[in-house]
Amino acid sequence: METSTISFSSPSSSPQSPPPPLATPAELEAVRLRRLSDNLERLLDPAFLNCADAEIALAAGKGGAAVGVHRCILSARSAFFLDHFASLPPPAAVGERPRLELDGLVPGGRHIGRDALMPVLGYLYTGRLKSPPQEATVCMDDACGHAACRPAIDFVVESMYAASGFQISELISLFQRHLSDFVGTALDEDVVPIVHVSSTCELQDLLNQCIQRIAVSTLDSGYLEKELPDDIYCKIKEIRQSAFQDESENAIVDPEHEKRVRNILKALDSDDVDLVGLLLQESAVTLDDAFALHYAAAYCEPKVFAELLKLNSANVNLKNNSGYTPLHIACMRREPAIILSLVERGASVLERTLDGRDALTICKRLTREKDCNRKLETCEETSKPYLCIHILEQELKRKSIIFDLISIEESIATPLLVDNFHMRLINLENRVAFARIFFPSEAKLVMRIAQADSTEEFAGITNFSKLKEVDLNETPTMQNRRLRERLDALTKTVELGRRYFPHCSDVLDNFLNEESTDLIYLETGTPEDQRVKRMRFSELKEDVRKAFTKDKAAVAAIASSASSSSSVRYEGRGRQSNRKSKQSR
């Protein structure tokens, strides 16, 4: 028989530990309520959708999906839902579930997304407010503290629309405190959505706080007039006029100039670029005077914006009174087609706002992690925010390459680095030579754009000794100028190749880093060497073919997204933007 390993201690040998205290009735009640709350919360899980007897549908701009709810629970917990469900007509068929459209159900309902709606409904079910999902309240900028970035603000704004619409007073007070904190710490333009929700939900104290904050901001008056309800804009305008009365009295205002500027902007509202051109011809006002590119980047369709750029009379890097370039405005709108048009026209992605943000930072701080990191469904298009970030990252990568080349070019002035400069020329020329071999038509086109097709050195692979040959009729200054011009042509050729054929460029990078340029001379060496070189040459051609296929697919995807985006006006803006609704967004 086995001996038991359990032993008992006598009171004399060691003191017996006291038994755990019994739970109080209040604690037992709390445990029961928590268990009940957890069970009720499960009813909002999509797995229990078949158990629901009603649906709340999101607005089309928020995906249009439906959330299954239970009328008995919502009616018992909310007088709003009790009255609403009681007023619904009986279902037309047995088992048909009533469907409530959130857009028409509550003021501001079209702004409420699923991530904000579910915690508010969960509070009605459980009596507890669940923490928001991090991916829905955190932006893509790793340098951001995420305390007052746009995704965090938007989440609370949407939650306030829901709580106010459903008349949940305790949540209204909670969200109002959060929004009040945001007003003191958020960027100027991020206070605008708080203005709308405070106006719609009649939160007067919060609205007054927002008005005071915006009145002392650097936000442009034209932007505020376009974005805000008339009564709120007039209050802000009055505060600004009284605060800067002395300056306004001394300012010289030309009514005729202001009228012409407004005419240009009205023509853009009508998508009439031809009329814009006529107005420019008839007066001394320019597109820069009217900040027309800024306006079009914010409110016009991508196709209209592209037509405006063709007038070639505007500075794409001009900053408005708030310190924003047209690219900054396009990034706030997150319209990839407009961003791409500006970048192609030479808009700098390195320009910064008055508070130090560049274009990529603006895009990232407006974009939720969820919008970029989620897995796409079959046939689902890539999101606009992701495309914007991708375009800007590619342009920044291209800029870094140019800076590296400039630093190398500047090193020619140092005698000890002359050989390094020559070697860089050799590497660039070899790269272009291989590009001409593997895709001659594309390489010829890129070289023509870079104005490199007329340089005599592009005949083939260059060797170091040829570069160091001395022409007795060429002075050192002439030689330096020739080498610099050649470097510029090579650099632009490679730069364009990277922009339009990134996968092919990666293949050539790997090849030039790993292989010998002797591969080009297939007929030299022993028969075995020639066989090995031909085999490697064929493998390289196949790698380039696959990469070229990927490049074409990527270009087609971006073009398709840009084309589809041009058919839909940015939400809340466009041709009807002059008719402003009194109802806030």
C-alpha positions in Angstrom: 0.0 0.0 0.0 1.3 3.4 -0.9 1.8 5.9 1.9 -0.1 9.2 1.6 2.1 12.2 1.1 -0.5 14.5 2.7 0.6 15.5 6.3 -1.2 17.5 9.0 0.6 19.9 11.3 -0.3 19.9 15.0 -1.2 23.3 16.6 1.9 23.0 18.7 4.4 22.5 15.9 3.3 25.4 13.7 0.5 28.0 13.7 -2.4 27.1 11.4 -3.0 29.7 8.6 -6.4 31.5 9.1 -9.1 30.5 6.7 -9.8 33.0 3.8 -12.4 35.6 4.7 -15.9 34.9 3.5 -17.1 37.2 0.7 -19.6 39.8 1.7 -23.1 39.9 0.2 -22.1 43.0 -1.7 -19.1 41.3 -3.2 -21.1 38.2 -4.2 -23.6 40.5 -5.8 -20.9 42.2 -7.8 -19.6 38.8 -9.0 -23.1 37.8 -10.2 -23.6 41.1 -12.0 -20.3 40.8 -13.8 -21.1 37.3 -14.9 -24.5 38.5 -16.2 -22.8 41.4 -17.9 -20.3 39.1 -19.6 -23.1 36.8 -20.9 -25.1 39.7 -22.2 -22.1 41.1 -24.0 -21.8 37.9 -26.0 -25.1 38.7 -27.7 -23.4 41.4 -29.7 -20.9 38.9 -31.1 -21.6 38.2 -34.9 -21.9 34.5 -34.0 -25.2 35.4 -32.3 -26.6 37.4 -35.2 -29.3 34.8 -35.8 -30.6 35.4 -32.3 -31.2 39.1 -32.9 -34.6 40.4 -33.7 -33.6 43.8 -35.2 -30.8 45.4 -37.1 -29.0 48.7 -37.0 -27.4 49.5 -40.4 -24.4 51.7 -40.7 -24.3 54.5 -43.3 -23.0 53.6 -46.8 -19.9 55.7 -46.1 -19.1 53.5 -43.1 -19.4 50.2 -44.9 -23.2 49.8 -44.7 -23.0 46.6 -42.6 -25.7 45.7 -40.1 -25.4 45.0 -36.4 -27.8 42.6 -34.9 -29.6 43.9 -31.7 -32.3 42.7 -29.4 -35.3 45.0 -29.0 -36.3 43.8 -25.5 -32.8 44.6 -24.1 -32.4 48.0 -25.8 -36.0 49.0 -24.9 -35.5 48.1 -21.3 -32.3 50.0 -21.1 -33.1 53.1 -23.2 -36.2 55.2 -23.5 -35.0 56.3 -26.9 -35.2 52.7 -28.3 -38.4 52.0 -26.4 -40.2 54.8 -28.1 -38.6 54.1 -31.5 -39.4 50.4 -31.5 -42.9 51.0 -30.3 -43.6 53.4 -33.2 -42.4 50.9 -35.9 -45.1 49.3 -38.1 -45.6 45.6 -37.8 -43.3 43.4 -40.0 -44.6 42.6 -43.5 -43.7 39.0 -43.2 -43.3 36.5 -40.3 -39.8 36.5 -39.0 -38.8 39.7 -40.7 -36.5 41.8 -38.6 -36.9 45.6 -38.4 -33.9 47.4 -39.9 -32.9 50.8 -38.5 -30.8 53.0 -40.7 -28.3 54.8 -38.5 -28.0 57.7 -41.0 -31.6 58.7 -40.4 -31.9 57.3 -36.9 -29.8 59.9 -35.0 -28.3 63.3 -35.9 -24.8 62.7 -37.3 -25.5 59.0 -37.8 -23.7 58.9 -41.1 -20.4 59.5 -39.2 -20.8 56.6 -36.8 -18.6 53.6 -37.6 -18.8 50.1 -36.3 -15.8 50.5 -34.0 -17.6 53.4 -32.2 -21.1 52.0 -32.3 -20.3 48.6 -30.7 -18.9 50.0 -27.3 -22.0 52.3 -27.0 -24.4 49.4 -27.6 -22.3 47.2 -25.3 -22.8 49.8 -22.6 -26.6 49.4 -23.0 -26.3 45.7 -22.8 -23.8 45.4 -19.9 -23.7 48.7 -18.1 -19.9 48.8 -18.7 -18.1 50.8 -21.3 -15.5 48.6 -23.0 -12.1 50.0 -24.0 -11.8 51.0 -27.6 -9.9 48.7 -30.0 -6.3 50.0 -30.2 -6.1 49.6 -33.9 -9.0 51.9 -34.4 -7.6 54.7 -32.2 -3.9 54.6 -33.1 -2.4 56.3 -36.2 0.3 55.0 -38.5 3.0 57.4 -37.3 5.3 55.6 -34.9 6.6 59.0 -33.6 3.1 60.0 -32.4 2.2 59.6 -28.8 -1.4 58.8 -29.9 -2.9 61.0 -27.1 -4.6 63.4 -29.5 -4.0 62.1 -33.1 -6.9 62.1 -35.5 -8.0 58.4 -35.2 -8.4 58.9 -31.4 -10.4 62.1 -31.9 -12.6 60.6 -34.6 -13.4 57.6 -32.4 -14.6 59.8 -29.5 -16.5 62.1 -32.0 -18.3 59.1 -33.5 -19.0 57.7 -30.0 -20.5 61.1 -29.0 -22.8 61.1 -32.0 -24.1 57.7 -30.9 -24.4 58.4 -27.2 -26.1 61.7 -27.8 -28.5 60.2 -30.4 -29.4 57.3 -28.1 -29.8 59.8 -25.2 -27.3 58.1 -22.9 -26.5 61.0 -20.5 -23.7 59.4 -18.5 -21.8 58.6 -21.7 -22.4 62.1 -23.1 -20.7 63.6 -20.0 -17.8 61.2 -20.3 -17.2 61.8 -24.0 -17.6 65.5 -23.6 -14.7 65.6 -21.1 -12.6 63.6 -23.5 -13.3 66.0 -26.3 -12.7 69.0 -24.1 -9.2 67.6 -23.4 -8.6 67.1 -27.1 -9.4 70.8 -27.8 -6.5 71.9 -25.7 -4.0 69.5 -27.2 -5.0 68.6 -30.8 -3.8 70.2 -34.0 -5.8 73.2 -35.2 -7.5 71.4 -38.1 -8.4 68.4 -35.9 -10.6 70.7 -33.8 -13.0 71.1 -36.7 -14.8 67.7 -36.3 -15.2 68.5 -32.6 -16.9 71.7 -33.6 -19.4 69.8 -35.7 -20.2 67.2 -33.1 -20.6 69.8 -30.3 -22.9 71.8 -32.6 -25.0 68.8 -33.7 -25.3 67.4 -30.1 -25.9 70.9 -28.7 -22.9 70.9 -26.3 -22.7 74.6 -25.9 -19.8 74.7 -23.4 -17.7 72.5 -25.6 -18.6 74.5 -28.7 -17.6 77.8 -27.1 -14.2 76.2 -26.2 -13.7 75.1 -29.8 -14.6 78.6 -31.1 -12.1 80.3 -28.9 -9.4 77.8 -29.9 -10.0 78.2 -33.6 -10.3 82.0 -33.4 -6.7 82.2 -32.2 -5.4 79.6 -34.6 -3.6 80.1 -38.0 -6.4 78.3 -39.9 -7.2 80.2 -43.1 -10.5 82.1 -43.1 -11.5 80.7 -46.5 -11.0 77.1 -45.2 -13.1 77.9 -42.1 -15.9 79.5 -44.2 -16.0 76.4 -46.3 -15.9 73.9 -43.4 -18.0 75.4 -40.7 -21.7 76.3 -40.4 -22.4 80.0 -41.1 -23.3 81.0 -37.6 -20.1 79.4 -36.1 -17.9 80.9 -38.8 -19.4 84.4 -38.1 -18.6 84.1 -34.4 -15.0 83.2 -35.1 -14.7 86.0 -37.6 -16.0 88.5 -35.1 -13.5 87.3 -32.5 -10.7 87.6 -34.9 -11.7 91.1 -36.1 -12.0 92.4 -32.5 -8.7 90.8 -31.5 -6.8 92.2 -34.5 -8.7 95.4 -35.0 -5.6 97.6 -35.3 -4.0 95.3 -37.9 -7.2 95.1 -39.9 -7.6 98.9 -40.0 -4.1 99.3 -41.4 -4.5 96.5 -43.9 -5.0 97.5 -47.5 -7.9 95.5 -49.1 -8.5 95.7 -52.8 -12.2 94.8 -53.3 -11.6 94.2 -57.1 -8.8 91.8 -56.3 -10.9 89.9 -53.8 -13.7 89.7 -56.3 -11.5 88.2 -59.0 -10.1 85.7 -56.6 -13.6 84.6 -55.6 -14.5 84.3 -59.3 -11.6 81.9 -59.8 -12.6 79.8 -56.9 -16.3 79.7 -58.0 -15.1 78.5 -61.4 -13.3 75.7 -59.7 -16.5 74.9 -57.8 -18.1 74.4 -61.2 -15.2 72.3 -62.4 -14.6 74.8 -65.2 -10.9 75.0 -65.8 -11.4 76.7 -69.1 -13.2 79.6 -67.3 -10.3 79.7 -64.9 -7.9 80.2 -67.8 -10.0 83.0 -69.2 -10.2 84.8 -65.8 -6.4 84.6 -65.5 -6.0 86.2 -69.0 -8.5 89.0 -68.2 -6.8 90.1 -65.0 -3.5 90.4 -63.2 -4.6 87.9 -60.6 -2.6 84.6 -60.7 -3.4 81.1 -59.4 -0.9 81.7 -56.6 -2.7 84.9 -55.6 -5.9 82.9 -55.2 -4.2 79.9 -53.7 -6.1 78.0 -56.4 -4.0 74.8 -56.1 -4.7 74.6 -52.4 -8.4 75.1 -53.0 -8.5 72.5 -55.8 -6.5 70.0 -53.8 -9.1 70.2 -51.1 -12.4 70.4 -53.0 -12.0 69.5 -56.7 -12.1 66.1 -58.4 -8.7 64.6 -59.3 -9.4 65.0 -63.0 -10.2 68.8 -62.6 -7.1 69.2 -60.5 -4.9 67.6 -63.2 -6.4 70.0 -65.8 -5.6 72.9 -63.5 -2.0 71.8 -63.3 -1.7 71.8 -67.1 -2.1 75.6 -67.0 1.6 75.6 -65.8 1.1 78.9 -64.0 1.1 77.9 -60.3 3.9 77.2 -57.8 3.3 73.6 -56.6 5.3 74.3 -53.4 3.6 77.6 -52.5 2.6 77.9 -48.8 -0.7 79.5 -47.9 -1.2 81.7 -44.8 -1.4 78.6 -42.6 1.9 77.3 -43.8 0.5 74.5 -46.0 1.5 73.5 -49.5 -1.0 72.0 -52.0 0.6 68.6 -51.2 -0.1 69.1 -47.5 -3.8 69.9 -48.3 -4.0 66.8 -50.6 -2.6 64.7 -47.8 -5.2 66.0 -45.4 -7.8 64.9 -47.9 -6.0 61.6 -48.6 -6.7 61.6 -52.3 -4.0 59.5 -54.0 -4.6 60.7 -57.5 -4.1 64.4 -56.5 -1.0 63.5 -54.4 0.5 61.6 -57.4 -0.3 64.5 -59.8 1.5 66.9 -57.5 4.5 64.7 -57.0 4.9 64.2 -60.7 4.8 68.0 -61.1 7.7 68.4 -58.7 5.9 69.0 -55.4 8.4 68.5 -52.5 7.6 65.8 -50.0 10.2 67.4 -47.7 8.4 70.7 -47.1 7.1 71.0 -43.6 4.2 72.8 -41.9 4.7 75.5 -39.3 4.5 72.8 -36.6 7.1 70.6 -38.4 5.0 67.9 -40.2 5.9 66.8 -43.7 3.4 65.2 -46.1 4.0 61.7 -45.0 3.6 62.6 -41.4 0.3 64.3 -42.1 -1.0 61.2 -44.0 0.1 58.8 -41.3 -1.4 60.8 -38.4 -4.8 60.8 -40.2 -4.7 57.1 -40.9 -5.7 54.3 -38.5 -3.6 51.2 -38.2 -6.7 49.3 -39.0 -7.0 50.9 -42.5 -3.5 49.9 -43.6 -2.8 46.6 -41.7 -6.0 44.7 -42.2 -6.1 41.8 -44.7 -7.9 42.6 -47.9 -10.7 40.4 -49.0 -10.8 38.9 -52.5 -11.3 41.6 -55.2 -11.2 44.3 -52.5 -9.4 47.5 -53.6 -6.5 48.9 -51.6 -7.6 51.7 -49.3 -6.9 55.3 -50.3 -5.0 56.1 -47.1 -2.6 53.1 -47.8 -2.1 54.3 -51.4 -1.3 57.8 -50.2 1.3 56.6 -47.8 2.8 54.2 -50.3 3.2 57.0 -52.9 4.9 59.3 -50.4 7.2 56.6 -49.1 8.3 55.8 -52.6 9.0 59.5 -53.3 10.9 59.9 -50.1 13.0 56.8 -51.0 13.7 58.4 -54.4 14.7 61.6 -52.7 17.2 59.8 -50.4 18.8 58.2 -53.5 19.2 61.7 -55.0 20.7 63.0 -51.9 23.2 60.2 -51.8 24.2 60.9 -55.4 24.5 64.7 -54.7 26.8 63.9 -51.8 28.9 61.7 -54.0 28.9 64.4 -56.7 30.1 67.0 -54.2 32.9 64.8 -53.2 34.6 65.3 -56.6 36.0 68.5 -55.2 38.1 66.4 -52.8 41.1 64.8 -54.5 41.1 61.7 -52.3 37.5 60.9 -53.4 37.9 61.3 -57.1 38.3 57.6 -57.7 35.1 56.9 -55.7 33.3 59.4 -57.9 34.5 57.6 -61.0 33.5 54.3 -59.6 30.0 55.6 -59.0 29.9 56.7 -62.6 31.0 53.2 -63.7 28.3 51.5 -61.6 25.6 53.8 -62.9 26.6 53.3 -66.5 26.8 49.6 -66.1 23.4 49.5 -64.6 21.9 51.5 -67.5 23.7 49.3 -70.0 22.2 46.1 -68.5 18.8 47.8 -68.5 19.1 48.5 -72.2 19.9 44.8 -72.8 17.0 43.4 -70.8 14.2 45.8 -71.7 15.5 48.1 -74.5 12.2 49.9 -75.3 11.6 50.9 -71.7 15.2 51.9 -71.1 15.2 54.0 -74.2 12.0 55.8 -73.1 13.4 56.5 -69.6 16.7 57.7 -71.1 14.9 60.0 -73.5 12.9 61.6 -70.6 16.2 62.0 -68.7 17.8 63.5 -71.8 20.5 60.8 -71.5 20.0 59.2 -74.9 22.4 61.6 -76.6 25.4 60.9 -74.4 28.1 59.0 -76.2 29.2 57.0 -73.1 26.1 54.8 -73.1 27.4 52.4 -75.8 28.3 49.7 -73.4 30.0 48.6 -70.2 32.6 51.1 -69.1 36.0 50.4 -67.6 37.9 52.4 -65.1 40.9 53.2 -67.3 38.7 54.7 -70.0 37.2 57.2 -67.5 40.7 58.3 -66.5 41.9 58.9 -70.0 43.0 62.4 -70.6 42.0 64.5 -73.6 44.7 67.0 -74.3 42.2 69.4 -75.8 40.0 69.3 -72.6 40.8 71.4 -69.6 40.2 70.1 -66.1 37.2 72.4 -65.8 35.8 71.1 -69.0 36.3 67.5 -67.9 34.6 68.1 -64.5 31.7 69.7 -66.3 31.4 66.8 -68.7 31.5 64.3 -65.9 29.0 66.2 -63.8 26.6 66.4 -66.8 27.1 62.7 -67.4 26.4 62.0 -63.7 23.2 64.0 -63.9 22.0 62.1 -67.0 22.8 58.7 -65.4 21.3 59.7 -62.1 18.0 60.8 -63.6 17.8 57.7 -65.8 18.2 55.4 -62.8 15.8 57.6 -60.8 13.1 57.3 -63.3 13.7 53.5 -63.6 13.3 53.1 -59.9 10.1 55.1 -59.9 8.3 53.3 -62.7 10.0 49.9 -62.6 10.9 49.3 -58.9 10.9 45.5 -59.1 13.1 45.5 -62.1 15.4 47.9 -60.4 15.7 45.6 -57.4 16.7 42.7 -59.6 19.4 44.8 -61.3 20.6 46.0 -57.8 21.0 42.4 -56.6 22.7 41.4 -59.9 25.2 44.2 -59.9 26.0 43.6 -56.2 26.6 39.9 -56.6 27.8 39.3 -60.2 30.7 40.3 -62.3 30.1 42.6 -65.2 32.1 40.2 -67.3 28.8 38.4 -67.8 28.0 40.7 -70.7 30.9 39.3 -72.7 29.3 35.9 -73.4 31.8 34.8 -76.0 34.9 35.2 -73.9 36.6 32.6 -71.6 36.6 28.8 -71.9 33.7 26.9 -73.3 32.7 25.9 -69.8 32.8 29.6 -68.7 30.7 30.6 -71.7 28.1 27.9 -70.9 27.9 29.0 -67.2 27.6 32.7 -68.3 24.8 31.9 -70.8 22.9 30.0 -68.2 23.2 32.8 -65.6 22.3 35.3 -68.3 19.1 33.4 -69.1 18.2 33.2 -65.4 18.7 36.9 -65.1 16.4 37.6 -68.1 13.7 35.4 -66.5 14.1 37.3 -63.2 13.7 40.6 -65.0 10.7 39.3 -66.9 8.9 38.3 -63.7 9.8 41.7 -62.1 8.6 43.6 -65.1 5.3 41.7 -64.8 5.0 42.8 -61.2 5.7 46.4 -62.1 3.0 46.4 -64.7 0.5 45.0 -62.3 1.4 47.6 -59.6 1.0 50.4 -62.1 -2.3 49.1 -63.3 -3.5 48.8 -59.7 -2.6 52.4 -58.9 -4.1 53.6 -62.1 -7.3 51.7 -61.5 -7.6 53.2 -58.0 -6.9 56.7 -59.2 -9.5 56.3 -62.0 -12.2 55.0 -59.6 -11.5 57.8 -57.1 -12.0 60.5 -59.7 -15.6 59.5 -60.2 -16.6 60.1 -56.6 -16.3 63.5 -54.9 -14.6 63.7 -51.5 -17.3 63.2 -48.8 -18.9 66.4 -47.8 -17.1 68.5 -50.5 -17.4 69.1 -54.1 -19.6 70.9 -56.6 -22.3 71.5 -54.1 -19.9 72.8 -51.4 -21.1 76.4 -51.8 -24.5 75.2 -50.5 -23.5 74.6 -47.0 -25.8 72.6 -44.7 -26.7 74.0 -41.4 -26.4 70.5 -40.0 -22.9 69.7 -38.8 -21.0 66.7 -40.0 
